[in-house]
Amino acid sequence: MRCRVQNANGFTLAELLIVVVLIVLVAAIALPNLLRSQIAANEASAIAAVAVINKAEVEYQTAYPNIGFASSLAELGPDVADGRCKSPNSTRACLIEGTLANASSPTHARSGYWFAVVPTVKDPNGVVSGYVAGAAAAAFNQSGVRDFCSLEDGAIRFRVPRSNSSPASNSSECAAMSVLH
């Protein structure tokens, strides 16, 4: 009788290790690119949100000239929690979506950013004639790497902070940022 050697139908340990090393290498190359693309998407969303806030501020000022610009995100947002506007007024004008109106802290961020609207100038009658709309990454270097802001001139500006920051809160801080082209 002859003795036959059968071929094993599995993988050797060396072959499995090679596959694992290849998977780790591909992941090491792909994950940073994925994170960078997510940050870019978050930043694009933040820029668009600041532009939406600017438009809403102009609409608010037009609708309520005796008040001027809105003094907060909440004033620009919906009048009920579900986001459906029932009765727009100067305290809840229904000019921006609820998720943006409520994105006022890092824990309530929208697309990785949180936002603020701050009045900067009031005339003797209390009419708000200037504002800063700002956006900051909720988690620096994870959800975004730039802050954005805009004044009543509508130009969107940016800066690169060194760590977690807050949205710009005064006109000189925003004006010192570079204009986004």
MDAnalysis code that builds the backbone (N, CA, C; Angstrom):
import MDAnalysis as mda
import numpy as np

u = mda.Universe.empty(543, n_residues=181, atom_resindex=np.repeat(np.arange(181), 3), trajectory=True)
u.add_TopologyAttr("name", ["N", "CA", "C"] * 181)
u.add_TopologyAttr("resid", np.arange(1, 182))
u.add_TopologyAttr("resname", ["MET", "ARG", "CYS", "ARG", "VAL", "GLN", "ASN", "ALA", "ASN", "GLY", "PHE", "THR", "LEU", "ALA", "GLU", "LEU", "LEU", "ILE", "VAL", "VAL", "VAL", "LEU", "ILE", "VAL", "LEU", "VAL", "ALA", "ALA", "ILE", "ALA", "LEU", "PRO", "ASN", "LEU", "LEU", "ARG", "SER", "GLN", "ILE", "ALA", "ALA", "ASN", "GLU", "ALA", "SER", "ALA", "ILE", "ALA", "ALA", "VAL", "ALA", "VAL", "ILE", "ASN", "LYS", "ALA", "GLU", "VAL", "GLU", "TYR", "GLN", "THR", "ALA", "TYR", "PRO", "ASN", "ILE", "GLY", "PHE", "ALA", "SER", "SER", "LEU", "ALA", "GLU", "LEU", "GLY", "PRO", "ASP", "VAL", "ALA", "ASP", "GLY", "ARG", "CYS", "LYS", "SER", "PRO", "ASN", "SER", "THR", "ARG", "ALA", "CYS", "LEU", "ILE", "GLU", "GLY", "THR", "LEU", "ALA", "ASN", "ALA", "SER", "SER", "PRO", "THR", "HIS", "ALA", "ARG", "SER", "GLY", "TYR", "TRP", "PHE", "ALA", "VAL", "VAL", "PRO", "THR", "VAL", "LYS", "ASP", "PRO", "ASN", "GLY", "VAL", "VAL", "SER", "GLY", "TYR", "VAL", "ALA", "GLY", "ALA", "ALA", "ALA", "ALA", "ALA", "PHE", "ASN", "GLN", "SER", "GLY", "VAL", "ARG", "ASP", "PHE", "CYS", "SER", "LEU", "GLU", "ASP", "GLY", "ALA", "ILE", "ARG", "PHE", "ARG", "VAL", "PRO", "ARG", "SER", "ASN", "SER", "SER", "PRO", "ALA", "SER", "ASN", "SER", "SER", "GLU", "CYS", "ALA", "ALA", "MET", "SER", "VAL", "LEU", "HIS"])
u.atoms.positions = np.array([
    [0.808, -1.155, 0.000],
    [0.000, 0.000, 0.000],
    [0.871, 1.246, 0.000],
    [0.451, 2.166, -0.798],
    [1.181, 3.417, -0.852],
    [0.593, 4.414, 0.131],
    [1.457, 5.266, 0.641],
    [1.036, 6.315, 1.560],
    [0.972, 7.634, 0.790],
    [-0.162, 8.261, 0.832],
    [-0.337, 9.544, 0.145],
    [-0.374, 10.685, 1.146],
    [0.209, 11.783, 0.727],
    [0.168, 13.000, 1.544],
    [-0.944, 13.876, 0.979],
    [-1.842, 14.236, 1.831],
    [-2.952, 15.084, 1.381],
    [-2.594, 16.561, 1.562],
    [-3.023, 17.387, 0.604],
    [-2.822, 18.833, 0.720],
    [-3.858, 19.396, 1.692],
    [-3.397, 20.280, 2.548],
    [-4.316, 20.937, 3.476],
    [-5.080, 22.024, 2.716],
    [-6.345, 22.179, 3.032],
    [-7.170, 23.158, 2.342],
    [-7.223, 24.505, 3.066],
    [-6.435, 24.734, 4.075],
    [-6.448, 25.986, 4.831],
    [-5.247, 26.856, 4.496],
    [-5.136, 27.954, 5.225],
    [-4.017, 28.859, 5.062],
    [-2.993, 28.597, 6.144],
    [-1.766, 28.851, 5.824],
    [-0.724, 28.722, 6.839],
    [-0.726, 29.985, 7.688],
    [-0.092, 29.912, 8.810],
    [0.003, 31.067, 9.712],
    [0.739, 32.219, 9.023],
    [1.757, 31.922, 8.262],
    [2.514, 32.960, 7.557],
    [1.628, 33.670, 6.542],
    [0.807, 32.916, 5.826],
    [-0.095, 33.535, 4.846],
    [-1.113, 34.447, 5.534],
    [-1.659, 34.002, 6.648],
    [-2.612, 34.822, 7.396],
    [-1.961, 36.100, 7.915],
    [-0.737, 36.000, 8.397],
    [-0.021, 37.181, 8.889],
    [0.228, 38.175, 7.762],
    [0.552, 37.700, 6.589],
    [0.775, 38.584, 5.442],
    [-0.520, 39.327, 5.103],
    [-1.641, 38.637, 5.100],
    [-2.930, 39.273, 4.809],
    [-3.253, 40.323, 5.863],
    [-3.035, 40.015, 7.130],
    [-3.313, 40.972, 8.212],
    [-2.427, 42.209, 8.063],
    [-1.153, 42.026, 7.758],
    [-0.240, 43.155, 7.570],
    [-0.699, 44.022, 6.399],
    [-1.130, 43.408, 5.313],
    [-1.621, 44.170, 4.165],
    [-2.869, 44.981, 4.519],
    [-3.773, 44.392, 5.270],
    [-4.989, 45.092, 5.695],
    [-4.637, 46.290, 6.581],
    [-3.700, 46.100, 7.488],
    [-3.270, 47.187, 8.373],
    [-2.625, 48.308, 7.557],
    [-1.820, 47.968, 6.585],
    [-1.182, 48.981, 5.740],
    [-2.217, 49.775, 4.944],
    [-3.179, 49.099, 4.363],
    [-4.231, 49.790, 3.613],
    [-5.023, 50.706, 4.543],
    [-5.348, 50.228, 5.738],
    [-6.084, 51.053, 6.704],
    [-5.260, 52.265, 7.114],
    [-3.962, 52.095, 7.314],
    [-3.094, 53.212, 7.710],
    [-3.039, 54.278, 6.622],
    [-3.178, 53.895, 5.389],
    [-3.175, 54.856, 4.284],
    [-4.554, 55.489, 4.121],
    [-5.608, 54.710, 4.250],
    [-6.963, 55.185, 3.955],
    [-7.578, 56.023, 5.082],
    [-7.347, 55.672, 6.342],
    [-8.022, 56.362, 7.446],
    [-7.684, 57.850, 7.533],
    [-6.428, 58.274, 7.422],
    [-6.169, 59.722, 7.451],
    [-6.873, 60.465, 6.312],
    [-6.914, 59.860, 5.136],
    [-7.621, 60.493, 4.021],
    [-9.113, 60.584, 4.298],
    [-9.667, 59.568, 4.921],
    [-11.080, 59.584, 5.278],
    [-11.359, 60.694, 6.286],
    [-10.503, 60.834, 7.296],
    [-10.670, 61.880, 8.301],
    [-10.557, 63.259, 7.654],
    [-9.574, 63.454, 6.769],
    [-9.419, 64.737, 6.091],
    [-10.641, 65.064, 5.231],
    [-11.197, 64.073, 4.565],
    [-12.375, 64.348, 3.744],
    [-13.593, 64.661, 4.613],
    [-13.707, 64.033, 5.778],
    [-14.803, 64.341, 6.700],
    [-14.656, 65.759, 7.240],
    [-13.441, 66.162, 7.585],
    [-13.196, 67.523, 8.059],
    [-13.543, 68.529, 6.964],
    [-13.145, 68.236, 5.723],
    [-13.464, 69.134, 4.607],
    [-14.974, 69.261, 4.426],
    [-15.692, 68.168, 4.546],
    [-17.151, 68.202, 4.419],
    [-17.775, 69.012, 5.558],
    [-17.294, 68.825, 6.785],
    [-17.797, 69.593, 7.926],
    [-17.541, 71.085, 7.742],
    [-16.339, 71.427, 7.262],
    [-16.014, 72.838, 7.050],
    [-16.892, 73.452, 5.960],
    [-17.130, 72.716, 4.893],
    [-18.015, 73.213, 3.831],
    [-19.420, 73.437, 4.379],
    [-19.884, 72.546, 5.227],
    [-21.203, 72.698, 5.838],
    [-21.238, 73.923, 6.753],
    [-20.163, 74.158, 7.505],
    [-20.099, 75.323, 8.404],
    [-20.108, 76.624, 7.606],
    [-19.366, 76.661, 6.504],
    [-19.348, 77.850, 5.652],
    [-20.753, 78.116, 5.109],
    [-21.407, 77.071, 4.641],
    [-22.771, 77.219, 4.121],
    [-23.723, 77.692, 5.227],
    [-23.545, 77.183, 6.443],
    [-24.407, 77.586, 7.553],
    [-24.206, 79.057, 7.897],
    [-22.965, 79.540, 7.881],
    [-22.716, 80.964, 8.148],
    [-23.376, 81.814, 7.058],
    [-23.323, 81.361, 5.823],
    [-23.991, 82.078, 4.733],
    [-25.513, 82.091, 4.947],
    [-26.071, 80.984, 5.407],
    [-27.510, 80.916, 5.702],
    [-27.862, 81.889, 6.827],
    [-27.013, 81.949, 7.847],
    [-27.251, 82.877, 8.958],
    [-27.219, 84.320, 8.446],
    [-26.250, 84.641, 7.581],
    [-26.184, 85.998, 7.008],
    [-27.476, 86.349, 6.280],
    [-27.945, 85.436, 5.452],
    [-29.190, 85.682, 4.704],
    [-30.369, 85.856, 5.661],
    [-30.424, 85.010, 6.680],
    [-31.504, 85.094, 7.663],
    [-31.447, 86.420, 8.424],
    [-30.251, 86.898, 8.724],
    [-30.112, 88.181, 9.428],
    [-30.663, 89.331, 8.587],
    [-30.386, 89.315, 7.293],
    [-30.905, 90.363, 6.409],
    [-32.434, 90.282, 6.356],
    [-32.974, 89.081, 6.243],
    [-34.426, 88.905, 6.222],
    [-35.048, 89.352, 7.540],
    [-34.374, 89.046, 8.645],
    [-34.867, 89.442, 9.968],
    [-34.893, 90.965, 10.088],
    [-33.794, 91.605, 9.684],
    [-33.711, 93.062, 9.757],
    [-34.796, 93.713, 8.889],
    [-35.074, 93.119, 7.745],
    [-36.117, 93.644, 6.857],
    [-37.504, 93.468, 7.475],
    [-37.729, 92.320, 8.100],
    [-39.039, 92.037, 8.695],
    [-39.277, 92.815, 9.991],
    [-38.209, 93.088, 10.732],
    [-38.336, 93.758, 12.032],
    [-37.373, 94.945, 12.105],
    [-37.614, 95.988, 11.307],
    [-36.676, 97.115, 11.256],
    [-36.542, 97.868, 12.578],
    [-37.547, 97.803, 13.431],
    [-37.458, 98.473, 14.725],
    [-36.590, 97.695, 15.719],
    [-36.216, 96.458, 15.376],
    [-35.318, 95.648, 16.212],
    [-33.930, 95.607, 15.588],
    [-33.867, 95.539, 14.268],
    [-32.586, 95.437, 13.566],
    [-32.239, 93.981, 13.340],
    [-30.965, 93.658, 13.465],
    [-30.529, 92.272, 13.299],
    [-30.902, 91.452, 14.527],
    [-31.034, 90.142, 14.336],
    [-31.320, 89.236, 15.457],
    [-30.107, 89.177, 16.379],
    [-30.356, 88.974, 17.654],
    [-29.290, 88.937, 18.650],
    [-28.856, 87.532, 19.018],
    [-29.513, 86.508, 18.452],
    [-29.142, 85.132, 18.779],
    [-29.613, 84.186, 17.675],
    [-29.056, 82.993, 17.689],
    [-29.516, 81.958, 16.759],
    [-30.973, 81.607, 17.021],
    [-31.342, 81.555, 18.292],
    [-32.710, 81.182, 18.657],
    [-33.731, 82.124, 18.028],
    [-33.410, 83.418, 17.959],
    [-34.344, 84.375, 17.355],
    [-34.552, 84.109, 15.869],
    [-33.563, 83.517, 15.222],
    [-33.671, 83.210, 13.796],
    [-34.356, 81.874, 13.539],
    [-34.455, 81.033, 14.573],
    [-34.944, 79.672, 14.418],
    [-36.440, 79.509, 14.519],
    [-36.874, 78.240, 14.490],
    [-38.312, 77.927, 14.534],
    [-38.912, 78.195, 15.910],
    [-40.243, 78.326, 15.921],
    [-40.943, 78.663, 17.157],
    [-41.406, 77.445, 17.963],
    [-41.201, 76.245, 17.460],
    [-41.567, 75.036, 18.205],
    [-40.445, 74.011, 18.083],
    [-40.414, 73.071, 19.017],
    [-39.321, 72.100, 19.080],
    [-39.235, 71.199, 17.852],
    [-40.366, 70.887, 17.229],
    [-40.325, 69.977, 16.077],
    [-39.835, 70.660, 14.800],
    [-39.561, 71.969, 14.861],
    [-39.018, 72.682, 13.716],
    [-40.048, 73.230, 12.751],
    [-41.301, 72.927, 12.966],
    [-42.360, 73.443, 12.091],
    [-42.818, 74.795, 12.632],
    [-42.720, 75.777, 11.814],
    [-43.086, 77.131, 12.243],
    [-44.590, 77.317, 12.197],
    [-45.126, 77.797, 13.295],
    [-46.561, 78.044, 13.357],
    [-46.841, 79.528, 13.286],
    [-46.058, 80.302, 14.001],
    [-46.328, 81.735, 14.071],
    [-45.014, 82.501, 14.191],
    [-44.342, 82.762, 13.062],
    [-43.080, 83.503, 13.130],
    [-43.262, 84.878, 13.782],
    [-42.309, 85.230, 14.610],
    [-42.327, 86.542, 15.259],
    [-40.886, 86.954, 15.546],
    [-40.687, 88.064, 16.186],
    [-39.337, 88.577, 16.399],
    [-38.510, 87.734, 17.374],
    [-39.147, 86.919, 18.218],
    [-38.380, 86.077, 19.132],
    [-38.071, 84.712, 18.536],
    [-38.836, 84.296, 17.545],
    [-38.618, 83.047, 16.801],
    [-39.096, 83.262, 15.372],
    [-38.199, 83.738, 14.524],
    [-38.581, 84.197, 13.190],
    [-38.709, 83.093, 12.140],
    [-38.292, 81.883, 12.456],
    [-38.423, 80.752, 11.531],
    [-37.639, 80.968, 10.233],
    [-36.460, 81.553, 10.319],
    [-35.649, 81.837, 9.136],
    [-34.528, 80.825, 8.920],
    [-34.197, 80.043, 9.947],
    [-33.204, 78.977, 9.814],
    [-33.779, 77.702, 10.407],
    [-33.227, 76.577, 10.015],
    [-33.721, 75.285, 10.508],
    [-33.389, 75.110, 11.995],
    [-34.165, 74.268, 12.642],
    [-34.018, 74.047, 14.070],
    [-32.668, 73.479, 14.472],
    [-32.102, 72.572, 13.665],
    [-30.802, 71.995, 14.032],
    [-29.707, 73.049, 14.036],
    [-29.800, 74.028, 13.162],
    [-28.818, 75.116, 13.166],
    [-29.085, 76.073, 14.323],
    [-30.327, 76.401, 14.555],
    [-30.684, 77.305, 15.653],
    [-30.278, 76.738, 17.011],
    [-30.249, 75.412, 17.136],
    [-29.904, 74.768, 18.411],
    [-28.446, 74.346, 18.508],
    [-27.655, 74.563, 17.478],
    [-26.247, 74.158, 17.478],
    [-25.393, 75.229, 18.150],
    [-25.690, 75.502, 19.407],
    [-25.056, 76.616, 20.105],
    [-24.024, 76.184, 21.150],
    [-23.582, 74.940, 21.083],
    [-22.526, 74.462, 21.982],
    [-21.849, 73.254, 21.340],
    [-20.650, 72.914, 21.798],
    [-19.975, 71.745, 21.215],
    [-20.771, 70.453, 21.372],
    [-21.566, 70.354, 22.421],
    [-22.357, 69.132, 22.630],
    [-23.613, 69.102, 21.766],
    [-23.993, 70.229, 21.202],
    [-25.151, 70.298, 20.308],
    [-24.715, 70.762, 18.920],
    [-23.617, 70.232, 18.451],
    [-23.045, 70.655, 17.176],
    [-23.879, 70.171, 15.992],
    [-23.708, 70.871, 14.883],
    [-24.338, 70.485, 13.610],
    [-23.207, 70.253, 12.622],
    [-23.094, 69.055, 12.099],
    [-22.023, 68.677, 11.175],
    [-20.645, 69.050, 11.725],
    [-20.436, 68.771, 12.997],
    [-19.126, 68.971, 13.615],
    [-18.803, 70.384, 14.043],
    [-19.733, 71.321, 13.893],
    [-19.497, 72.727, 14.252],
    [-20.600, 73.250, 15.151],
    [-20.235, 74.213, 15.996],
    [-21.239, 74.926, 16.774],
    [-21.165, 76.400, 16.408],
    [-22.273, 77.134, 16.646],
    [-22.451, 78.467, 16.095],
    [-22.906, 79.454, 17.163],
    [-22.688, 80.725, 16.876],
    [-23.173, 81.798, 17.750],
    [-23.463, 83.033, 16.908],
    [-24.460, 83.785, 17.329],
    [-24.762, 85.099, 16.771],
    [-24.734, 86.077, 17.934],
    [-23.962, 87.158, 17.765],
    [-23.806, 88.144, 18.830],
    [-24.029, 89.535, 18.244],
    [-24.894, 90.357, 18.868],
    [-25.045, 91.727, 18.389],
    [-23.785, 92.527, 18.716],
    [-23.378, 93.420, 17.815],
    [-22.152, 94.191, 18.054],
    [-22.395, 95.682, 18.190],
    [-23.438, 96.209, 17.538],
    [-23.705, 97.649, 17.570],
    [-25.202, 97.866, 17.740],
    [-25.548, 98.779, 18.660],
    [-26.946, 99.191, 18.831],
    [-26.992, 100.711, 18.766],
    [-28.026, 101.216, 18.109],
    [-28.172, 102.676, 18.064],
    [-28.839, 103.150, 19.363],
    [-29.001, 104.453, 19.562],
    [-29.597, 104.956, 20.811],
    [-31.007, 104.420, 21.090],
    [-31.697, 103.983, 20.044],
    [-33.048, 103.424, 20.228],
    [-33.034, 101.923, 20.488],
    [-31.843, 101.328, 20.553],
    [-31.733, 99.897, 20.816],
    [-31.815, 99.029, 19.576],
    [-31.837, 99.629, 18.390],
    [-31.894, 98.867, 17.146],
    [-30.504, 98.295, 16.872],
    [-30.444, 96.976, 16.668],
    [-29.171, 96.290, 16.425],
    [-28.756, 96.521, 14.975],
    [-27.607, 97.188, 14.792],
    [-27.153, 97.496, 13.432],
    [-25.883, 96.744, 13.053],
    [-25.432, 95.848, 13.911],
    [-24.263, 95.026, 13.605],
    [-24.319, 93.704, 14.351],
    [-23.724, 92.687, 13.764],
    [-23.699, 91.367, 14.398],
    [-22.452, 90.606, 13.956],
    [-22.129, 89.581, 14.715],
    [-21.109, 88.602, 14.333],
    [-21.789, 87.246, 14.337],
    [-21.651, 86.523, 13.241],
    [-22.091, 85.129, 13.167],
    [-20.815, 84.296, 13.123],
    [-20.640, 83.410, 14.093],
    [-19.407, 82.628, 14.162],
    [-19.660, 81.139, 14.225],
    [-18.642, 80.384, 13.808],
    [-18.691, 78.920, 13.847],
    [-17.339, 78.412, 14.304],
    [-17.334, 77.410, 15.181],
    [-16.100, 76.792, 15.660],
    [-16.270, 75.276, 15.668],
    [-15.192, 74.573, 15.409],
    [-15.234, 73.108, 15.402],
    [-15.576, 72.600, 16.796],
    [-16.453, 71.619, 16.853],
    [-16.832, 71.034, 18.140],
    [-15.667, 70.258, 18.744],
    [-14.850, 69.644, 17.909],
    [-13.669, 68.902, 18.357],
    [-12.533, 69.233, 17.388],
    [-11.670, 70.146, 17.803],
    [-10.591, 70.605, 16.936],
    [-9.762, 69.426, 16.439],
    [-9.451, 69.463, 15.158],
    [-8.635, 68.461, 14.468],
    [-9.335, 67.113, 14.317],
    [-10.608, 67.055, 14.682],
    [-11.401, 65.855, 14.467],
    [-12.630, 66.175, 13.629],
    [-13.337, 67.245, 13.998],
    [-14.512, 67.640, 13.216],
    [-14.227, 68.855, 12.337],
    [-13.134, 69.542, 12.585],
    [-12.756, 70.703, 11.793],
    [-11.456, 71.292, 12.281],
    [-10.800, 72.081, 11.421],
    [-9.529, 72.704, 11.809],
    [-9.556, 74.219, 11.630],
    [-10.673, 74.764, 11.147],
    [-10.784, 76.209, 10.981],
    [-12.055, 76.722, 11.643],
    [-11.987, 77.966, 12.136],
    [-13.159, 78.687, 12.622],
    [-13.607, 79.620, 11.515],
    [-14.899, 79.954, 11.497],
    [-15.446, 80.838, 10.485],
    [-16.289, 81.913, 11.164],
    [-16.390, 83.062, 10.514],
    [-17.265, 84.117, 11.021],
    [-17.666, 85.041, 9.892],
    [-18.652, 85.867, 10.182],
    [-19.084, 86.878, 9.229],
    [-19.683, 88.034, 10.002],
    [-19.516, 89.205, 9.450],
    [-20.141, 90.413, 9.980],
    [-21.321, 90.763, 9.083],
    [-21.942, 91.890, 9.359],
    [-23.081, 92.307, 8.547],
    [-22.703, 92.606, 7.099],
    [-21.396, 92.671, 6.791],
    [-20.973, 92.872, 5.394],
    [-21.142, 91.611, 4.542],
    [-21.361, 90.466, 5.176],
    [-21.613, 89.218, 4.457],
    [-20.375, 88.443, 4.050],
    [-19.188, 89.016, 4.195],
    [-17.952, 88.298, 3.846],
    [-17.672, 87.230, 4.897],
    [-17.359, 86.039, 4.445],
    [-17.043, 84.952, 5.375],
    [-15.538, 84.916, 5.571],
    [-15.124, 84.863, 6.822],
    [-13.719, 84.895, 7.198],
    [-13.367, 83.616, 7.941],
    [-12.054, 83.337, 8.036],
    [-11.624, 82.124, 8.739],
    [-10.313, 82.369, 9.478],
    [-10.063, 81.476, 10.425],
    [-8.785, 81.418, 11.131],
    [-8.514, 79.961, 11.463],
    [-7.263, 79.665, 11.764],
    [-6.886, 78.322, 12.180],
    [-6.432, 78.420, 13.638],
    [-7.278, 77.994, 14.564],
    [-6.886, 78.052, 15.978],
    [-5.893, 76.938, 16.305],
    [-5.303, 76.993, 17.469],
    [-4.335, 75.970, 17.885],
    [-4.995, 74.805, 18.613],
    [-6.207, 75.024, 19.090],
    [-6.924, 73.975, 19.827],
    [-8.412, 74.312, 19.783],
    [-9.215, 73.630, 20.595],
    [-10.648, 73.924, 20.643],
    [-10.838, 75.407, 20.922],
    [-11.815, 76.000, 20.264],
    [-12.075, 77.421, 20.425],
    [-13.574, 77.667, 20.438],
    [-13.925, 78.923, 20.576],
    [-15.327, 79.344, 20.539],
    [-15.559, 80.173, 19.285],
    [-16.794, 80.243, 18.824],
    [-17.077, 81.113, 17.681],
    [-16.715, 82.568, 18.016],
    [-16.310, 83.314, 17.001],
    [-15.990, 84.731, 17.195],
    [-17.170, 85.431, 17.847],
    [-16.883, 86.324, 18.814],
    [-17.966, 86.961, 19.555],
    [-17.951, 88.481, 19.485],
    [-16.986, 89.072, 18.766],
    [-17.011, 90.518, 18.596],
    [-16.478, 90.870, 17.209],
    [-16.806, 92.076, 16.768],
    [-16.480, 92.458, 15.395],
    [-14.985, 92.562, 15.156],
    [-14.199, 93.010, 16.122],
    [-12.752, 93.119, 15.898],
    [-12.104, 91.744, 15.769],
    [-12.584, 90.772, 16.529],
    [-12.071, 89.408, 16.434],
    [-12.366, 88.835, 15.056],
    [-13.569, 89.028, 14.576],
    [-13.945, 88.512, 13.260],
    [-13.227, 89.264, 12.145],
    [-13.167, 90.582, 12.244],
    [-12.529, 91.392, 11.209],
    [-11.049, 91.059, 11.064],
    [-10.420, 90.556, 12.131],
    [-8.993, 90.206, 12.075],
    [-8.728, 88.904, 11.329],
    [-9.754, 88.140, 11.049],
    [-9.597, 86.872, 10.339],
    [-9.428, 87.109, 8.844],
    [-8.870, 86.129, 8.160],
    [-8.673, 86.204, 6.716],
    [-9.998, 85.976, 5.984],
    [-10.204, 86.736, 4.915],
    [-11.424, 86.579, 4.127],
    [-11.313, 85.301, 3.298],
    [-12.349, 84.514, 3.311],
    [-12.409, 83.273, 2.539],
    [-12.670, 83.604, 1.078],
    [-11.897, 83.048, 0.184],
    [-12.066, 83.331, -1.246],
    [-12.724, 82.189, -1.951],
])
